[in-house]
Amino acid sequence: MQRVVSQKLKRTLALATVAAATLLGGCGGGSTQQIDPFSPTRVIAFGDESAAILQSGKKFGVNGLNTDTKLIDCRVNPNWAQILASGFGFVYPQCNNDFVALPQGIMYAADGNKVADVRDKIDQHLSNDRFGPKDIVGILVGVNDILELYRQFPQQSRDSLINEAKARGKLLADQVNRIANANGRIVVGTILDVGLTPFGQKEKQRQTDIDRAIFLNDLSTAFNTALRLNVLNDGRLVGLVLVDETIQQITRFPTAFGYTNVVDAACRSDIARQDCTPDTLVQDASTTQWLWAGDTLLSPAAQQRIGTAVIARARNNPF
């Protein structure tokens, strides 16, 4: 008798499973249903020199060289914006060496850009274009804002400058939200801790009134906190990349990340920032094991790490 009941129970469970599967299939649901991967048709980059590409193809940091000609090749040592674009098969007109007929990349990033410049370039974009659900927009800006504020000390008080850094962070959040409200899809990064840069470390040694590196850190933190508190970080329209935490972890545990130097700039100081190549580095410098290319510029290895985080966020967000 027990065996008969057991067989009936098995048949009942089997029928229930089939029925449930049929019901889910008819509804278009079920655990096996996959969300369509985000497939943009255009990439738009806003930011400063960390993303900029000049018309000549030169970048700010360590430009890569063509192995045959030994000339600068913009495809080598890509910056974070290039990594974002290439992750979706796009290029920017400034680095279109493969002669893509219609490169689906728009480059608004430029050397020296601050948050207000990004705001103005968004205005420029919207004057004759739009943002849409198939646009992936990358934004990383704010280091030049921190440097501008820092140079006003001690004429301006620490507290007033911290408050202004918060205002700049909120202004960036407003621009991100503006693009989101226009139906764009955005990946935005926090800024690196300027106190950890070669510039910040030099200022710590040069100035003795206060710990200048800590002050730069405080300005950077105020900016990032305001950005994070005010940005529309719902995971649907906006993805956030914590650049500050990444750089902080590398500086605390360099060997764990494969770095041998997280203090000095790899590029020689007598070389223009857009002209640095592997042939113009300081003695013993490495493009793969040093964190910094310039006083506030990331090395190719660090750009790769940040770019990888940016493209991962763009792919994994449910845009």
C-alpha positions in Angstrom: 0.0 0.0 0.0 2.8 2.4 0.9 4.5 1.8 -2.5 1.2 2.6 -4.3 0.9 5.9 -2.4 4.5 6.8 -3.1 4.0 6.2 -6.9 0.9 8.3 -6.9 2.7 11.1 -5.1 5.5 11.0 -7.6 3.0 11.2 -10.5 1.2 14.1 -8.9 4.5 16.1 -8.3 5.6 15.4 -11.9 2.3 16.7 -13.3 2.5 19.7 -11.1 6.0 20.5 -12.3 4.9 20.2 -16.0 1.9 22.4 -15.4 4.0 25.1 -13.6 6.5 25.0 -16.4 3.8 25.4 -19.0 2.2 28.3 -17.1 5.5 30.1 -16.8 6.3 29.5 -20.5 3.0 31.0 -21.5 3.6 34.1 -19.3 7.1 34.7 -20.7 8.6 34.4 -17.3 10.4 31.8 -15.2 13.8 31.5 -13.7 15.4 30.7 -17.0 14.4 33.9 -18.7 17.4 36.2 -19.4 17.4 40.0 -19.4 18.5 41.2 -22.7 22.1 42.6 -22.4 22.4 46.3 -22.8 23.4 47.1 -26.4 24.1 50.8 -27.0 24.4 52.4 -30.4 26.6 55.3 -29.3 29.1 56.2 -26.6 29.6 59.8 -25.3 32.5 60.7 -23.0 32.5 63.8 -20.7 35.4 64.6 -18.4 38.9 65.9 -18.1 42.4 64.9 -19.3 41.9 61.4 -17.9 39.6 60.7 -20.8 40.7 63.2 -23.4 42.1 62.4 -26.8 43.5 65.2 -28.9 42.9 65.4 -32.7 46.5 64.2 -33.1 45.5 61.0 -31.2 47.7 61.9 -28.3 46.5 61.4 -24.7 47.5 62.6 -21.3 49.6 60.1 -19.5 51.9 57.6 -21.1 51.1 57.4 -24.8 51.7 53.9 -26.4 54.0 53.4 -29.3 53.5 51.3 -32.4 55.9 48.4 -32.2 57.0 48.8 -35.9 57.1 52.5 -36.5 57.9 53.6 -32.9 55.4 56.4 -33.4 52.5 57.2 -31.0 49.6 54.9 -31.5 46.4 56.1 -29.8 45.1 52.5 -29.6 47.9 51.5 -27.3 47.6 52.3 -23.6 43.9 53.2 -23.9 42.3 55.5 -21.3 39.1 54.6 -19.4 36.9 56.3 -22.0 38.5 54.2 -24.8 38.0 51.1 -22.8 34.3 51.9 -22.3 33.9 52.5 -26.1 35.9 49.4 -27.2 33.8 47.3 -24.9 30.9 47.9 -27.1 32.8 47.9 -30.4 33.0 51.7 -30.7 35.9 54.2 -31.4 36.2 58.0 -31.2 36.9 60.1 -34.3 40.1 61.2 -32.6 41.4 57.6 -32.6 39.9 56.1 -35.7 43.0 54.3 -37.0 41.0 51.4 -38.3 39.0 53.9 -40.4 35.6 53.0 -39.1 33.2 54.7 -41.5 31.0 56.2 -38.8 32.8 55.9 -35.4 30.0 55.8 -32.8 31.9 57.8 -30.2 31.6 61.4 -29.2 34.5 62.9 -27.2 33.7 65.9 -25.1 36.4 65.3 -22.5 39.3 67.8 -22.6 42.4 68.8 -20.7 41.6 71.0 -17.7 37.9 70.4 -17.7 36.0 71.0 -14.5 32.4 70.2 -13.6 31.2 73.5 -14.9 32.8 72.7 -18.3 30.9 69.4 -18.4 27.7 71.3 -17.7 28.4 73.6 -20.6 29.2 70.7 -22.9 26.0 69.0 -22.0 24.3 72.3 -23.0 26.2 72.2 -26.2 25.2 68.6 -26.9 21.5 69.2 -26.2 21.5 72.3 -28.5 21.5 70.1 -31.5 21.3 66.5 -30.3 19.7 64.4 -27.5 20.4 61.6 -25.1 18.5 58.3 -25.6 18.2 54.8 -24.0 20.8 53.5 -26.5 23.4 56.1 -25.5 26.0 55.0 -22.9 27.5 58.2 -21.3 30.7 58.0 -19.4 31.6 60.8 -16.9 34.7 61.3 -14.8 35.5 64.9 -13.7 36.4 66.8 -10.6 40.1 66.6 -10.0 40.7 70.0 -11.6 37.9 71.4 -9.4 39.8 70.2 -6.3 43.1 71.6 -7.6 41.4 75.0 -8.2 39.9 75.1 -4.7 43.2 74.0 -3.1 45.1 76.8 -4.7 42.8 79.3 -2.9 44.0 78.2 0.5 44.9 79.8 2.9 43.3 83.0 1.4 40.0 81.1 1.7 39.3 79.2 4.8 39.4 75.4 4.9 35.7 75.2 5.8 34.6 77.5 3.0 36.6 75.4 0.5 35.2 72.2 1.8 31.7 73.6 1.3 32.6 74.6 -2.2 33.9 71.1 -2.9 30.5 69.8 -1.8 28.8 72.2 -4.1 30.9 71.1 -7.0 30.0 67.4 -6.3 26.4 68.3 -6.2 26.7 70.2 -9.4 28.1 67.0 -11.0 25.3 64.9 -9.6 22.8 67.4 -11.1 24.4 67.0 -14.5 24.2 63.2 -14.3 20.6 63.4 -13.2 19.9 65.8 -16.1 21.2 63.2 -18.6 19.2 60.5 -16.8 16.0 62.6 -17.0 16.7 63.0 -20.7 16.6 59.2 -20.9 20.3 58.6 -21.3 22.3 55.8 -19.6 25.2 56.9 -17.6 28.3 55.5 -15.8 29.8 58.1 -13.5 33.0 57.7 -11.4 33.9 59.3 -8.1 37.2 61.2 -8.3 40.5 59.8 -7.0 41.8 61.1 -3.7 44.0 64.0 -4.8 46.0 63.7 -1.6 47.4 60.4 -2.7 48.7 61.7 -6.0 52.4 62.7 -6.5 51.1 66.3 -6.4 49.5 65.8 -3.0 52.6 64.1 -1.6 54.8 66.8 -2.8 52.6 69.4 -1.3 52.7 67.5 2.0 56.5 67.9 2.0 56.6 71.5 0.7 54.0 73.1 3.0 54.3 72.8 6.8 51.3 74.9 8.0 48.9 71.9 7.9 49.1 68.4 6.4 48.3 69.4 2.8 47.7 65.8 1.7 45.0 65.4 4.3 43.4 68.6 3.2 43.4 67.5 -0.4 41.8 64.2 0.8 39.2 66.2 2.7 38.3 68.2 -0.4 38.1 65.1 -2.5 35.9 63.3 0.0 33.6 66.3 0.3 33.2 66.3 -3.5 32.6 62.5 -3.7 30.1 62.5 -0.8 28.0 65.2 -2.3 28.1 63.4 -5.6 26.9 60.1 -4.1 24.3 61.7 -1.9 22.6 63.6 -4.8 23.1 61.4 -7.9 20.1 59.3 -9.1 21.9 56.1 -8.3 18.9 53.7 -8.9 21.0 51.2 -10.9 18.6 51.5 -13.9 19.7 54.8 -15.5 22.9 55.5 -13.6 25.8 53.3 -12.6 28.4 54.4 -10.1 32.1 53.4 -10.2 34.0 54.0 -7.0 37.3 55.2 -8.5 38.4 56.7 -5.1 38.1 53.4 -3.3 40.0 51.6 -6.0 42.9 54.0 -5.9 42.9 53.9 -2.1 43.1 50.1 -2.0 46.0 50.1 -4.5 48.0 52.6 -2.4 47.4 50.7 0.8 48.2 47.3 -0.6 50.3 47.9 -3.8 51.9 44.5 -4.1 48.6 42.8 -3.9 47.6 44.7 -7.0 50.9 44.2 -8.8 52.3 47.7 -8.2 55.9 48.5 -7.1 55.5 52.3 -6.9 52.4 54.2 -5.8 54.1 57.5 -4.9 56.0 58.9 -7.9 55.2 60.0 -11.4 56.5 57.8 -14.2 56.8 60.6 -16.8 59.7 63.0 -16.8 58.7 66.5 -15.6 60.4 68.2 -18.6 58.1 66.4 -21.0 54.7 67.9 -21.9 51.9 65.8 -20.5 50.5 64.9 -23.9 54.0 63.9 -25.2 55.0 61.3 -22.6 55.8 57.8 -24.0 57.7 54.8 -22.7 60.8 56.5 -24.1 60.4 59.5 -21.8 60.0 57.9 -18.4 62.1 58.5 -15.3 64.7 55.9 -14.6 63.3 52.5 -13.6 59.7 53.6 -14.1 57.2 51.1 -15.4 53.9 51.6 -17.2 52.5 48.4 -15.8 53.8 48.6 -12.2 53.6 52.3 -11.4 50.3 53.9 -10.3 50.9 57.4 -11.6 52.0 58.8 -15.0 52.1 62.4 -13.9 51.4 64.6 -10.8 47.6 63.8 -11.1 47.6 61.5 -14.1 47.0 57.7 -13.8 49.4 55.3 -15.5 48.2 53.0 -18.3 47.9 50.1 -15.8 45.6 52.2 -13.5 43.6 53.5 -16.5 43.1 49.8 -17.5 41.8 49.0 -14.0 39.4 51.9 -13.9 38.3 51.3 -17.5 37.6 47.7 -16.7 35.4 48.8 -13.8 33.6 51.3 -16.0 32.8 48.8 -18.7 31.7 46.1 -16.1 29.3 48.6 -14.6 27.9 49.5 -18.0 27.4 45.9 -19.0 26.0 44.7 -15.6 23.6 47.5 -14.9 20.0 46.7 -16.0 20.0 49.6 -18.4 
